[in-house]
Amino acid sequence: MQHESQVGFDLLAQHQFERLTAGLLTSDELVAVENSGSEYHTADISPARALEITESFILNSDATDLLPSLVQHHAFNKKVINEARERTQELLAQNDELATQLD
């Protein structure tokens, strides 16, 4: 129960963070981040704009205070997704083996 409570808290932190940082990036910047996946270093942004975003974010202490929970939330989600992917691969291999046996 404690684990589930923490997951709920981390998800709440994600939603709070999104509300607190709304408007920090332009619509085009948000789309670019979404399209880049985890390849944020490929974002096409000027150093001046990056500094502007960073300064705005630093001044938003309510948002920065949520970062530890966000990291935990995303790390947990990644673990769950990876485990589901591994299990899916195992099931596909079993399915292929059974199909071979039936041939």
Secondary structure, DSSP 8 states (H G I E B T S, - for coil): -HHHHHHHHHHHHHHHHHHHHTTSS-HHHHHHHHHHTT-GGG----HHHHHHHHHHHHH-HHHHTTHHHHHHHHHHHHHHHHHHHHHHHHHHHHHHHHHHHH-
